[in-house]
Amino acid sequence: MLKDNQEKTQTVAYGWQLITPKDTIVTDNDQGNVVIANTSAQYTGAPPIMLKVSENTATIDSNSYFEQSVSITLDKKIIVKRRPDIELDD
């Protein structure tokens, strides 16, 4: 997991907790649709992660190629890990 100052936790529809990198925007609605978008300048234009949650299930509808993993736990947590930044030498 990321260091505490690099991640944020918030609760979305049906009581699911999202743990995401700090530079993300999360939008959800009462129907259980969750969108996680990246606001980092490093990943401008990256597609969002789209999830569907309900009381007992969470499904990944689409995933961004900049994410290293999206984990779903039995205690209703969804953990998003981003790939490390790549630094190119000139």
C-alpha positions in Angstrom: 0.0 0.0 0.0 1.0 3.6 -0.4 2.2 5.7 2.5 -0.6 7.4 4.4 0.2 10.9 2.9 0.0 9.4 -0.6 -3.5 7.8 -0.4 -7.0 8.7 0.6 -9.9 6.7 1.9 -13.6 7.5 1.3 -16.9 5.7 1.6 -19.0 5.3 -1.5 -22.4 3.6 -2.3 -23.5 0.7 -0.1 -20.8 1.3 2.5 -17.8 0.3 0.3 -14.5 1.9 1.3 -12.2 3.1 -1.5 -8.5 3.4 -0.9 -7.0 5.3 -3.8 -3.9 7.4 -4.6 -4.2 10.9 -3.4 -4.5 12.5 -6.8 -7.8 10.9 -7.8 -11.4 12.0 -8.1 -14.2 9.6 -7.1 -17.8 9.9 -8.2 -20.6 7.5 -7.3 -24.4 7.4 -7.2 -27.2 5.6 -5.4 -27.4 2.9 -8.1 -23.8 1.7 -7.2 -21.9 3.1 -10.2 -18.5 4.3 -9.1 -15.9 6.1 -11.4 -12.4 6.7 -10.3 -10.5 9.3 -12.4 -6.8 10.3 -12.2 -5.9 13.9 -11.7 -2.1 13.5 -11.8 -0.3 15.5 -14.5 1.8 12.4 -15.1 -1.3 10.4 -16.3 -3.3 13.1 -18.2 -5.9 11.5 -20.4 -5.9 8.1 -18.7 -9.2 6.3 -18.9 -11.1 6.1 -15.6 -11.8 2.9 -13.6 -15.5 2.1 -13.6 -17.0 -0.1 -10.9 -20.4 -1.4 -10.0 -21.1 -2.1 -6.4 -24.1 -3.4 -4.5 -24.7 -4.6 -0.9 -22.7 -7.8 -1.4 -20.7 -7.5 -4.6 -18.3 -5.3 -6.4 -17.4 -5.6 -10.1 -14.8 -3.9 -12.2 -16.5 -2.8 -15.4 -13.3 -1.2 -16.9 -9.8 -0.6 -15.7 -7.1 1.9 -16.6 -3.8 0.8 -17.9 -2.0 3.0 -15.4 -3.2 1.0 -12.4 -1.0 -1.7 -11.1 -4.0 -3.4 -9.4 -7.5 -3.1 -8.1 -8.2 -5.4 -5.1 -11.6 -6.1 -3.6 -11.7 -7.5 -0.1 -14.3 -9.4 1.9 -14.7 -6.5 4.4 -16.0 -4.2 1.6 -12.7 -2.4 0.7 -11.6 -1.6 -2.8 -7.9 -0.8 -3.0 -6.4 0.9 -6.1 -2.7 0.8 -6.7 -1.1 2.9 -9.4 2.0 1.8 -11.4 5.1 3.6 -10.3 6.2 6.6 -12.3 8.8 5.9 -15.0 11.6 8.3 -15.2 13.5 8.4 -18.5 17.1 9.5 -18.7 18.0 11.9 -21.5 
